[in-house]
Amino acid sequence: MAPLNYSKWDNLDLNDSDDEQPSAPLPPQPTASSSTASSSSSSSSSKAKPLSPPSPPSLLSPANPAQPPGKVAAVWIPCIGQRTGDLFLPKLIDDNHPIFSEGESSPLSKLVGMEILVWREEKRDYREIGHSPPHDNQSTTYMMINPSDGFAPPRWQSGVGSVIVARVDKKPLARNHIEALWMLADGVLDQFGNGPLSNYNKQRYYTPGGWKQFFESYARDQQNYGNVSFGGTIKPWEV
């Protein structure tokens, strides 16, 4: 899987709605192959770049997997209006943070055995915000899709704002774990572009075993593309 240029997704128009019934599925995203083909026409010698720039040492590494007492290693996902660099940033939160009582579970994460909670920092209702590209947070939208049909509820399609994500079991969550889960969701949406998921793809995307295979493959590919940050992150099921 070649690294993706996610900047082209920043201005995608996700339909807002005043009720909880989605009017259309999320649009399928460009595949890595199409992105590579378009870029090769302008520069045949350009080298593949990692999905996100290598980051400083994470709170999670084989040498330091522990959390400080009373704290949980979570991840902050900024919306477009607050993004200045990486899509996913490590964040320490208190172990009694509101996310653990108010956060909403990602259905896909629950299926693969790494259940995460998502908590909006924005206090206004998404309908009050309305259509506001700076409040879009598409990586979060992807992780909140309903696995049965590929739809995200309207409240996770627009007016989302920045969010914090943490594991429901309060185990440490690495930035790269969330990046891989986002790309797993991207793969699910690609499959929905071809119709309902087959039993094969349900095993591939919706099981702990399929998640392990996907994570290991994605991490290996990212290291090959030069994203050295994937070389020091322990695997989600080893936390």
VENPETA-V698886 format. One record per pair of residues at least 12 apart in sequence whose ideal C-beta (glycine too) atoms are under 8 Angstrom apart, sorted by the first residue. I is the first residue (numbers start at 0). GAP is how many residues later the second one is. Records with the same first field share a line. If there is no record, write none. Layout:
# VENPETA-V698886
I: GAP / GAP
This chain:
# VENPETA-V698886
0: 31 / 182 / 216 / 217 / 220
1: 30 / 31 / 33 / 34 / 46 / 219 / 223
2: 29 / 45 / 46 / 47 / 48 / 219 / 222 / 224
3: 26 / 28 / 31 / 47 / 179 / 182
4: 30 / 34
5: 45 / 81 / 133
7: 22 / 27
8: 20 / 129
9: 70 / 123 / 126 / 128
10: 122
11: 15 / 124 / 126
12: 118
13: 12 / 122 / 124 / 127 / 143 / 144
14: 139 / 142 / 143
15: 110 / 111 / 114 / 115 / 138 / 141 / 142 / 143
16: 137 / 140
17: 109 / 136
18: 135
19: 133 / 134 / 135
20: 133
21: 129 / 130 / 131 / 132 / 135
24: 124 / 125 / 126 / 167
25: 115 / 116 / 119 / 124 / 125 / 126 / 131 / 163
27: 161 / 162 / 164 / 165
28: 157 / 160 / 161
30: 159
35: 12
46: 179
47: 177 / 178
48: 176 / 177
49: 172 / 175 / 176 / 177 / 179
50: 128 / 132 / 171 / 174 / 176
51: 34 / 35 / 36 / 127 / 175
52: 32 / 33
53: 172 / 173 / 174 / 175
54: 31 / 34 / 120 / 174
56: 175
57: 32 / 116 / 117 / 118 / 171 / 174 / 175
58: 14 / 31 / 33 / 113 / 115
59: 13 / 30 / 112 / 113 / 114 / 115 / 173 / 174 / 179
60: 171 / 172 / 173
61: 170 / 172
64: 107 / 169 / 174
65: 106
66: 25 / 105
67: 24
69: 24 / 25
70: 21 / 22 / 23 / 24
71: 20 / 21 / 22 / 23 / 25 / 94 / 95 / 98 / 100 / 101
72: 17 / 18 / 19 / 99 / 100 / 101
73: 16 / 17 / 18 / 19 / 23 / 25 / 90 / 91 / 92 / 99
74: 13 / 14 / 15 / 16 / 89 / 90 / 91 / 98 / 99 / 100 / 102 / 103
75: 12 / 13 / 14 / 15 / 86 / 87 / 88
76: 12 / 60 / 62 / 63 / 85 / 86 / 87 / 88 / 101
77: 59 / 84
78: 55 / 56 / 57 / 58 / 81 / 82 / 83 / 84
79: 53 / 54 / 55 / 56 / 57
80: 52 / 53 / 54
81: 52 / 80
85: 89
86: 52 / 92 / 95
87: 51 / 87 / 88 / 90 / 91 / 94
88: 86
89: 84 / 85
90: 73
92: 71 / 73
94: 75
96: 22 / 67 / 69
97: 21
98: 18 / 19 / 20 / 65 / 66 / 67
99: 17 / 66 / 68 / 70
101: 17
102: 14 / 15 / 16 / 61 / 63
103: 13 / 14 / 15 / 40
104: 12 / 13 / 63
105: 12 / 37 / 38 / 59 / 75
106: 37 / 38 / 39 / 40
107: 35 / 37 / 39 / 73 / 76 / 77 / 80 / 97 / 98
108: 34 / 72
110: 36 / 95 / 96
111: 69 / 72 / 93 / 94 / 95 / 96 / 98 / 99
112: 95 / 98 / 124
113: 53 / 63 / 67 / 97 / 122 / 123
114: 52 / 53 / 54
115: 27 / 49 / 50 / 51 / 52 / 57 / 62 / 65
116: 48 / 49 / 50 / 51
117: 22 / 25 / 26 / 45 / 46 / 47
118: 44 / 45 / 46 / 47
119: 40 / 41 / 42 / 43
120: 40 / 41 / 42 / 43
121: 13 / 37 / 38 / 39 / 40
123: 35
124: 30 / 34
125: 28 / 29 / 32 / 33 / 34
126: 32
127: 31
128: 29 / 30 / 32
129: 28 / 29
130: 27 / 28
131: 26 / 27
134: 23 / 24 / 25 / 26
135: 22 / 24
136: 23 / 24 / 25 / 26
138: 43
139: 16 / 20 / 23 / 25
140: 15 / 16 / 19
141: 40 / 43 / 44 / 47
142: 22 / 35 / 38 / 39 / 42
143: 12
144: 40 / 43 / 44
146: 41 / 58 / 59
148: 43
149: 38 / 39 / 42
164: 13
166: 72
170: 68
171: 67
173: 59 / 60 / 62
174: 54 / 58
175: 43 / 53 / 54 / 57
176: 38 / 56 / 59
179: 34 / 35 / 38 / 39
182: 31 / 35
183: 21 / 27 / 30
186: 18 / 27
187: 17
190: 14
207: 29
210: 25
211: 23 / 25
214: 20 / 21
215: 19
218: 14 / 16
